[in-house]
Amino acid sequence: MQSEKIELDRFDKAILRVLSGDGRISITDLAREIGLSKSPTQARLRRLEAEGVIIGYSALFDPIRLGMDHVSFVEVRLTDTREKALSAFNAAVAKIPEIEQVHMIAADFDYLMKIRTQNMSDYRRVLGEQISTLPYVAHTSTHVAMQSVKESVVSDVI
């Protein structure tokens, strides 16, 4: 289900750009960055949160420093694509921590997943013991990433 689109002015967009780079910035510094005083900046920030434009704050981790530098993309084809099967698959993938992203795709496969593990051996275990046993999985095809060229947050398009 899609949410209603919220119209953003240049100050709202500036707030989102700054926060995407530093979610811990103080209101005073945020106000200075976007060119407004503190009170209107704080009011805009609260409105963006209340309207669901800002859905939360989190820390970004360096996966290589954490020993999680093996990235694979997995195409998944299901045996059934009726709503019950899709719901069961969606609920099951949410429980696997190594799966970073899952996207339903309009292609000759049904889903594309981004998997992050420590190494190939760890990936093979996740594929064999978890991904291949997900509900309605008929076929998987793996693409191993050799290098990440660009990973960004939404701020690039705001």
PyMOL CGO cylinders between C-alpha atoms (Angstrom):
from pymol import cmd
from pymol.cgo import CYLINDER

trace = [
    CYLINDER, 0.00, 0.00, 0.00, 1.37, 3.41, -0.92, 0.3, 1, 1, 1, 1, 1, 1,
    CYLINDER, 1.37, 3.41, -0.92, 1.22, 6.47, 1.28, 0.3, 1, 1, 1, 1, 1, 1,
    CYLINDER, 1.22, 6.47, 1.28, 0.04, 9.85, 0.14, 0.3, 1, 1, 1, 1, 1, 1,
    CYLINDER, 0.04, 9.85, 0.14, 2.82, 11.97, -1.36, 0.3, 1, 1, 1, 1, 1, 1,
    CYLINDER, 2.82, 11.97, -1.36, 3.84, 14.93, 0.78, 0.3, 1, 1, 1, 1, 1, 1,
    CYLINDER, 3.84, 14.93, 0.78, 4.79, 18.19, -0.94, 0.3, 1, 1, 1, 1, 1, 1,
    CYLINDER, 4.79, 18.19, -0.94, 8.16, 19.46, 0.24, 0.3, 1, 1, 1, 1, 1, 1,
    CYLINDER, 8.16, 19.46, 0.24, 9.54, 22.96, -0.18, 0.3, 1, 1, 1, 1, 1, 1,
    CYLINDER, 9.54, 22.96, -0.18, 13.23, 23.81, -0.42, 0.3, 1, 1, 1, 1, 1, 1,
    CYLINDER, 13.23, 23.81, -0.42, 13.65, 24.05, 3.38, 0.3, 1, 1, 1, 1, 1, 1,
    CYLINDER, 13.65, 24.05, 3.38, 12.04, 20.63, 3.93, 0.3, 1, 1, 1, 1, 1, 1,
    CYLINDER, 12.04, 20.63, 3.93, 14.31, 19.13, 1.29, 0.3, 1, 1, 1, 1, 1, 1,
    CYLINDER, 14.31, 19.13, 1.29, 17.32, 20.82, 2.85, 0.3, 1, 1, 1, 1, 1, 1,
    CYLINDER, 17.32, 20.82, 2.85, 16.41, 19.35, 6.24, 0.3, 1, 1, 1, 1, 1, 1,
    CYLINDER, 16.41, 19.35, 6.24, 16.21, 15.87, 4.73, 0.3, 1, 1, 1, 1, 1, 1,
    CYLINDER, 16.21, 15.87, 4.73, 19.52, 16.28, 2.89, 0.3, 1, 1, 1, 1, 1, 1,
    CYLINDER, 19.52, 16.28, 2.89, 21.34, 17.43, 6.03, 0.3, 1, 1, 1, 1, 1, 1,
    CYLINDER, 21.34, 17.43, 6.03, 19.78, 14.73, 8.24, 0.3, 1, 1, 1, 1, 1, 1,
    CYLINDER, 19.78, 14.73, 8.24, 20.64, 12.00, 5.75, 0.3, 1, 1, 1, 1, 1, 1,
    CYLINDER, 20.64, 12.00, 5.75, 24.28, 12.96, 6.19, 0.3, 1, 1, 1, 1, 1, 1,
    CYLINDER, 24.28, 12.96, 6.19, 24.13, 13.55, 9.95, 0.3, 1, 1, 1, 1, 1, 1,
    CYLINDER, 24.13, 13.55, 9.95, 21.05, 12.32, 11.79, 0.3, 1, 1, 1, 1, 1, 1,
    CYLINDER, 21.05, 12.32, 11.79, 22.53, 13.45, 15.11, 0.3, 1, 1, 1, 1, 1, 1,
    CYLINDER, 22.53, 13.45, 15.11, 22.95, 17.12, 14.16, 0.3, 1, 1, 1, 1, 1, 1,
    CYLINDER, 22.95, 17.12, 14.16, 21.62, 19.58, 16.74, 0.3, 1, 1, 1, 1, 1, 1,
    CYLINDER, 21.62, 19.58, 16.74, 18.61, 21.75, 15.91, 0.3, 1, 1, 1, 1, 1, 1,
    CYLINDER, 18.61, 21.75, 15.91, 20.83, 24.84, 16.18, 0.3, 1, 1, 1, 1, 1, 1,
    CYLINDER, 20.83, 24.84, 16.18, 23.33, 23.48, 13.65, 0.3, 1, 1, 1, 1, 1, 1,
    CYLINDER, 23.33, 23.48, 13.65, 20.54, 22.17, 11.40, 0.3, 1, 1, 1, 1, 1, 1,
    CYLINDER, 20.54, 22.17, 11.40, 18.90, 25.60, 11.40, 0.3, 1, 1, 1, 1, 1, 1,
    CYLINDER, 18.90, 25.60, 11.40, 22.21, 27.25, 10.47, 0.3, 1, 1, 1, 1, 1, 1,
    CYLINDER, 22.21, 27.25, 10.47, 22.78, 24.71, 7.66, 0.3, 1, 1, 1, 1, 1, 1,
    CYLINDER, 22.78, 24.71, 7.66, 19.39, 25.30, 6.03, 0.3, 1, 1, 1, 1, 1, 1,
    CYLINDER, 19.39, 25.30, 6.03, 19.23, 29.06, 6.62, 0.3, 1, 1, 1, 1, 1, 1,
    CYLINDER, 19.23, 29.06, 6.62, 16.29, 29.28, 9.03, 0.3, 1, 1, 1, 1, 1, 1,
    CYLINDER, 16.29, 29.28, 9.03, 16.06, 30.16, 12.70, 0.3, 1, 1, 1, 1, 1, 1,
    CYLINDER, 16.06, 30.16, 12.70, 15.83, 27.45, 15.32, 0.3, 1, 1, 1, 1, 1, 1,
    CYLINDER, 15.83, 27.45, 15.32, 12.05, 27.56, 16.03, 0.3, 1, 1, 1, 1, 1, 1,
    CYLINDER, 12.05, 27.56, 16.03, 10.82, 27.21, 12.44, 0.3, 1, 1, 1, 1, 1, 1,
    CYLINDER, 10.82, 27.21, 12.44, 13.43, 24.50, 11.80, 0.3, 1, 1, 1, 1, 1, 1,
    CYLINDER, 13.43, 24.50, 11.80, 12.25, 22.55, 14.83, 0.3, 1, 1, 1, 1, 1, 1,
    CYLINDER, 12.25, 22.55, 14.83, 8.60, 22.95, 13.79, 0.3, 1, 1, 1, 1, 1, 1,
    CYLINDER, 8.60, 22.95, 13.79, 9.38, 21.71, 10.29, 0.3, 1, 1, 1, 1, 1, 1,
    CYLINDER, 9.38, 21.71, 10.29, 11.32, 18.75, 11.66, 0.3, 1, 1, 1, 1, 1, 1,
    CYLINDER, 11.32, 18.75, 11.66, 8.42, 17.78, 13.93, 0.3, 1, 1, 1, 1, 1, 1,
    CYLINDER, 8.42, 17.78, 13.93, 5.98, 18.11, 11.01, 0.3, 1, 1, 1, 1, 1, 1,
    CYLINDER, 5.98, 18.11, 11.01, 8.16, 15.91, 8.78, 0.3, 1, 1, 1, 1, 1, 1,
    CYLINDER, 8.16, 15.91, 8.78, 8.22, 13.30, 11.55, 0.3, 1, 1, 1, 1, 1, 1,
    CYLINDER, 8.22, 13.30, 11.55, 4.47, 13.57, 12.23, 0.3, 1, 1, 1, 1, 1, 1,
    CYLINDER, 4.47, 13.57, 12.23, 3.62, 13.25, 8.52, 0.3, 1, 1, 1, 1, 1, 1,
    CYLINDER, 3.62, 13.25, 8.52, 5.75, 10.13, 8.25, 0.3, 1, 1, 1, 1, 1, 1,
    CYLINDER, 5.75, 10.13, 8.25, 8.32, 11.62, 5.89, 0.3, 1, 1, 1, 1, 1, 1,
    CYLINDER, 8.32, 11.62, 5.89, 10.98, 10.95, 8.52, 0.3, 1, 1, 1, 1, 1, 1,
    CYLINDER, 10.98, 10.95, 8.52, 10.23, 7.46, 9.80, 0.3, 1, 1, 1, 1, 1, 1,
    CYLINDER, 10.23, 7.46, 9.80, 13.16, 7.06, 12.18, 0.3, 1, 1, 1, 1, 1, 1,
    CYLINDER, 13.16, 7.06, 12.18, 16.82, 7.57, 12.85, 0.3, 1, 1, 1, 1, 1, 1,
    CYLINDER, 16.82, 7.57, 12.85, 19.56, 4.96, 12.78, 0.3, 1, 1, 1, 1, 1, 1,
    CYLINDER, 19.56, 4.96, 12.78, 23.30, 4.51, 12.80, 0.3, 1, 1, 1, 1, 1, 1,
    CYLINDER, 23.30, 4.51, 12.80, 25.21, 3.39, 9.72, 0.3, 1, 1, 1, 1, 1, 1,
    CYLINDER, 25.21, 3.39, 9.72, 27.82, 0.69, 10.20, 0.3, 1, 1, 1, 1, 1, 1,
    CYLINDER, 27.82, 0.69, 10.20, 30.88, -0.17, 8.15, 0.3, 1, 1, 1, 1, 1, 1,
    CYLINDER, 30.88, -0.17, 8.15, 30.17, -3.76, 7.12, 0.3, 1, 1, 1, 1, 1, 1,
    CYLINDER, 30.17, -3.76, 7.12, 33.82, -4.43, 6.23, 0.3, 1, 1, 1, 1, 1, 1,
    CYLINDER, 33.82, -4.43, 6.23, 35.00, -3.49, 9.74, 0.3, 1, 1, 1, 1, 1, 1,
    CYLINDER, 35.00, -3.49, 9.74, 32.33, -5.87, 11.05, 0.3, 1, 1, 1, 1, 1, 1,
    CYLINDER, 32.33, -5.87, 11.05, 33.61, -8.68, 8.84, 0.3, 1, 1, 1, 1, 1, 1,
    CYLINDER, 33.61, -8.68, 8.84, 30.51, -8.69, 6.63, 0.3, 1, 1, 1, 1, 1, 1,
    CYLINDER, 30.51, -8.69, 6.63, 32.05, -7.81, 3.28, 0.3, 1, 1, 1, 1, 1, 1,
    CYLINDER, 32.05, -7.81, 3.28, 30.56, -10.56, 1.09, 0.3, 1, 1, 1, 1, 1, 1,
    CYLINDER, 30.56, -10.56, 1.09, 27.58, -9.23, -0.89, 0.3, 1, 1, 1, 1, 1, 1,
    CYLINDER, 27.58, -9.23, -0.89, 25.39, -11.34, -3.14, 0.3, 1, 1, 1, 1, 1, 1,
    CYLINDER, 25.39, -11.34, -3.14, 22.28, -10.49, -5.08, 0.3, 1, 1, 1, 1, 1, 1,
    CYLINDER, 22.28, -10.49, -5.08, 19.82, -13.33, -5.43, 0.3, 1, 1, 1, 1, 1, 1,
    CYLINDER, 19.82, -13.33, -5.43, 17.06, -13.62, -8.00, 0.3, 1, 1, 1, 1, 1, 1,
    CYLINDER, 17.06, -13.62, -8.00, 14.19, -15.67, -6.61, 0.3, 1, 1, 1, 1, 1, 1,
    CYLINDER, 14.19, -15.67, -6.61, 11.44, -17.29, -8.66, 0.3, 1, 1, 1, 1, 1, 1,
    CYLINDER, 11.44, -17.29, -8.66, 8.39, -18.55, -6.77, 0.3, 1, 1, 1, 1, 1, 1,
    CYLINDER, 8.39, -18.55, -6.77, 6.14, -21.52, -7.55, 0.3, 1, 1, 1, 1, 1, 1,
    CYLINDER, 6.14, -21.52, -7.55, 3.05, -19.44, -6.80, 0.3, 1, 1, 1, 1, 1, 1,
    CYLINDER, 3.05, -19.44, -6.80, 2.49, -15.68, -6.98, 0.3, 1, 1, 1, 1, 1, 1,
    CYLINDER, 2.49, -15.68, -6.98, -1.00, -15.42, -5.56, 0.3, 1, 1, 1, 1, 1, 1,
    CYLINDER, -1.00, -15.42, -5.56, -1.41, -13.08, -2.61, 0.3, 1, 1, 1, 1, 1, 1,
    CYLINDER, -1.41, -13.08, -2.61, -1.26, -15.85, 0.03, 0.3, 1, 1, 1, 1, 1, 1,
    CYLINDER, -1.26, -15.85, 0.03, 2.09, -17.09, -1.33, 0.3, 1, 1, 1, 1, 1, 1,
    CYLINDER, 2.09, -17.09, -1.33, 3.54, -13.58, -1.60, 0.3, 1, 1, 1, 1, 1, 1,
    CYLINDER, 3.54, -13.58, -1.60, 2.50, -12.76, 1.97, 0.3, 1, 1, 1, 1, 1, 1,
    CYLINDER, 2.50, -12.76, 1.97, 4.03, -15.98, 3.30, 0.3, 1, 1, 1, 1, 1, 1,
    CYLINDER, 4.03, -15.98, 3.30, 7.29, -15.32, 1.44, 0.3, 1, 1, 1, 1, 1, 1,
    CYLINDER, 7.29, -15.32, 1.44, 7.42, -11.68, 2.57, 0.3, 1, 1, 1, 1, 1, 1,
    CYLINDER, 7.42, -11.68, 2.57, 6.89, -12.61, 6.21, 0.3, 1, 1, 1, 1, 1, 1,
    CYLINDER, 6.89, -12.61, 6.21, 9.56, -15.31, 6.08, 0.3, 1, 1, 1, 1, 1, 1,
    CYLINDER, 9.56, -15.31, 6.08, 12.30, -13.17, 4.49, 0.3, 1, 1, 1, 1, 1, 1,
    CYLINDER, 12.30, -13.17, 4.49, 11.82, -10.52, 7.16, 0.3, 1, 1, 1, 1, 1, 1,
    CYLINDER, 11.82, -10.52, 7.16, 13.13, -13.02, 9.73, 0.3, 1, 1, 1, 1, 1, 1,
    CYLINDER, 13.13, -13.02, 9.73, 16.51, -13.65, 8.06, 0.3, 1, 1, 1, 1, 1, 1,
    CYLINDER, 16.51, -13.65, 8.06, 19.07, -11.09, 9.30, 0.3, 1, 1, 1, 1, 1, 1,
    CYLINDER, 19.07, -11.09, 9.30, 21.55, -11.63, 6.46, 0.3, 1, 1, 1, 1, 1, 1,
    CYLINDER, 21.55, -11.63, 6.46, 18.98, -10.38, 3.96, 0.3, 1, 1, 1, 1, 1, 1,
    CYLINDER, 18.98, -10.38, 3.96, 19.49, -6.62, 3.77, 0.3, 1, 1, 1, 1, 1, 1,
    CYLINDER, 19.49, -6.62, 3.77, 16.97, -5.81, 1.05, 0.3, 1, 1, 1, 1, 1, 1,
    CYLINDER, 16.97, -5.81, 1.05, 14.14, -7.57, -0.75, 0.3, 1, 1, 1, 1, 1, 1,
    CYLINDER, 14.14, -7.57, -0.75, 12.37, -6.13, -3.78, 0.3, 1, 1, 1, 1, 1, 1,
    CYLINDER, 12.37, -6.13, -3.78, 9.47, -7.57, -5.75, 0.3, 1, 1, 1, 1, 1, 1,
    CYLINDER, 9.47, -7.57, -5.75, 10.52, -7.31, -9.38, 0.3, 1, 1, 1, 1, 1, 1,
    CYLINDER, 10.52, -7.31, -9.38, 8.65, -7.15, -12.69, 0.3, 1, 1, 1, 1, 1, 1,
    CYLINDER, 8.65, -7.15, -12.69, 10.89, -9.55, -14.62, 0.3, 1, 1, 1, 1, 1, 1,
    CYLINDER, 10.89, -9.55, -14.62, 11.30, -13.24, -15.38, 0.3, 1, 1, 1, 1, 1, 1,
    CYLINDER, 11.30, -13.24, -15.38, 11.89, -13.75, -11.65, 0.3, 1, 1, 1, 1, 1, 1,
    CYLINDER, 11.89, -13.75, -11.65, 9.79, -12.50, -8.73, 0.3, 1, 1, 1, 1, 1, 1,
    CYLINDER, 9.79, -12.50, -8.73, 12.17, -11.05, -6.12, 0.3, 1, 1, 1, 1, 1, 1,
    CYLINDER, 12.17, -11.05, -6.12, 15.65, -9.60, -5.94, 0.3, 1, 1, 1, 1, 1, 1,
    CYLINDER, 15.65, -9.60, -5.94, 17.41, -9.85, -2.60, 0.3, 1, 1, 1, 1, 1, 1,
    CYLINDER, 17.41, -9.85, -2.60, 20.64, -8.32, -1.31, 0.3, 1, 1, 1, 1, 1, 1,
    CYLINDER, 20.64, -8.32, -1.31, 22.42, -10.69, 1.06, 0.3, 1, 1, 1, 1, 1, 1,
    CYLINDER, 22.42, -10.69, 1.06, 25.39, -9.71, 3.25, 0.3, 1, 1, 1, 1, 1, 1,
    CYLINDER, 25.39, -9.71, 3.25, 27.54, -12.39, 4.88, 0.3, 1, 1, 1, 1, 1, 1,
    CYLINDER, 27.54, -12.39, 4.88, 31.09, -12.87, 6.13, 0.3, 1, 1, 1, 1, 1, 1,
    CYLINDER, 31.09, -12.87, 6.13, 32.32, -14.96, 3.20, 0.3, 1, 1, 1, 1, 1, 1,
    CYLINDER, 32.32, -14.96, 3.20, 31.27, -17.37, 0.46, 0.3, 1, 1, 1, 1, 1, 1,
    CYLINDER, 31.27, -17.37, 0.46, 31.03, -20.30, 2.86, 0.3, 1, 1, 1, 1, 1, 1,
    CYLINDER, 31.03, -20.30, 2.86, 28.69, -18.33, 5.11, 0.3, 1, 1, 1, 1, 1, 1,
    CYLINDER, 28.69, -18.33, 5.11, 26.64, -17.30, 2.07, 0.3, 1, 1, 1, 1, 1, 1,
    CYLINDER, 26.64, -17.30, 2.07, 26.30, -20.91, 0.91, 0.3, 1, 1, 1, 1, 1, 1,
    CYLINDER, 26.30, -20.91, 0.91, 24.99, -21.84, 4.36, 0.3, 1, 1, 1, 1, 1, 1,
    CYLINDER, 24.99, -21.84, 4.36, 22.42, -19.01, 4.31, 0.3, 1, 1, 1, 1, 1, 1,
    CYLINDER, 22.42, -19.01, 4.31, 21.36, -19.93, 0.77, 0.3, 1, 1, 1, 1, 1, 1,
    CYLINDER, 21.36, -19.93, 0.77, 21.03, -23.64, 1.48, 0.3, 1, 1, 1, 1, 1, 1,
    CYLINDER, 21.03, -23.64, 1.48, 19.55, -23.54, 4.97, 0.3, 1, 1, 1, 1, 1, 1,
    CYLINDER, 19.55, -23.54, 4.97, 17.42, -20.40, 4.84, 0.3, 1, 1, 1, 1, 1, 1,
    CYLINDER, 17.42, -20.40, 4.84, 16.78, -18.86, 1.43, 0.3, 1, 1, 1, 1, 1, 1,
    CYLINDER, 16.78, -18.86, 1.43, 16.15, -22.12, -0.44, 0.3, 1, 1, 1, 1, 1, 1,
    CYLINDER, 16.15, -22.12, -0.44, 13.72, -23.24, 2.26, 0.3, 1, 1, 1, 1, 1, 1,
    CYLINDER, 13.72, -23.24, 2.26, 11.59, -20.09, 2.15, 0.3, 1, 1, 1, 1, 1, 1,
    CYLINDER, 11.59, -20.09, 2.15, 7.92, -20.67, 1.29, 0.3, 1, 1, 1, 1, 1, 1,
    CYLINDER, 7.92, -20.67, 1.29, 7.16, -21.17, -2.42, 0.3, 1, 1, 1, 1, 1, 1,
    CYLINDER, 7.16, -21.17, -2.42, 10.78, -20.83, -3.63, 0.3, 1, 1, 1, 1, 1, 1,
    CYLINDER, 10.78, -20.83, -3.63, 11.18, -22.64, -6.95, 0.3, 1, 1, 1, 1, 1, 1,
    CYLINDER, 11.18, -22.64, -6.95, 14.54, -21.35, -8.14, 0.3, 1, 1, 1, 1, 1, 1,
    CYLINDER, 14.54, -21.35, -8.14, 17.33, -18.98, -7.11, 0.3, 1, 1, 1, 1, 1, 1,
    CYLINDER, 17.33, -18.98, -7.11, 20.16, -17.45, -9.10, 0.3, 1, 1, 1, 1, 1, 1,
    CYLINDER, 20.16, -17.45, -9.10, 23.09, -15.77, -7.35, 0.3, 1, 1, 1, 1, 1, 1,
    CYLINDER, 23.09, -15.77, -7.35, 25.19, -12.81, -8.51, 0.3, 1, 1, 1, 1, 1, 1,
    CYLINDER, 25.19, -12.81, -8.51, 28.24, -12.07, -6.34, 0.3, 1, 1, 1, 1, 1, 1,
    CYLINDER, 28.24, -12.07, -6.34, 29.28, -8.43, -6.03, 0.3, 1, 1, 1, 1, 1, 1,
    CYLINDER, 29.28, -8.43, -6.03, 33.00, -7.88, -6.57, 0.3, 1, 1, 1, 1, 1, 1,
    CYLINDER, 33.00, -7.88, -6.57, 33.02, -4.21, -5.50, 0.3, 1, 1, 1, 1, 1, 1,
    CYLINDER, 33.02, -4.21, -5.50, 30.53, -1.62, -4.32, 0.3, 1, 1, 1, 1, 1, 1,
    CYLINDER, 30.53, -1.62, -4.32, 30.84, 1.37, -6.61, 0.3, 1, 1, 1, 1, 1, 1,
    CYLINDER, 30.84, 1.37, -6.61, 28.03, 3.47, -5.12, 0.3, 1, 1, 1, 1, 1, 1,
    CYLINDER, 28.03, 3.47, -5.12, 25.78, 3.02, -2.14, 0.3, 1, 1, 1, 1, 1, 1,
    CYLINDER, 25.78, 3.02, -2.14, 23.82, 6.07, -1.12, 0.3, 1, 1, 1, 1, 1, 1,
    CYLINDER, 23.82, 6.07, -1.12, 20.82, 7.21, 0.81, 0.3, 1, 1, 1, 1, 1, 1,
    CYLINDER, 20.82, 7.21, 0.81, 17.77, 8.97, -0.56, 0.3, 1, 1, 1, 1, 1, 1,
    CYLINDER, 17.77, 8.97, -0.56, 19.43, 12.38, -0.18, 0.3, 1, 1, 1, 1, 1, 1,
    CYLINDER, 19.43, 12.38, -0.18, 20.90, 12.02, -3.66, 0.3, 1, 1, 1, 1, 1, 1,
    CYLINDER, 20.90, 12.02, -3.66, 17.45, 12.56, -5.17, 0.3, 1, 1, 1, 1, 1, 1,
    CYLINDER, 17.45, 12.56, -5.17, 16.04, 15.14, -2.77, 0.3, 1, 1, 1, 1, 1, 1,
]
cmd.load_cgo(trace, "trace")
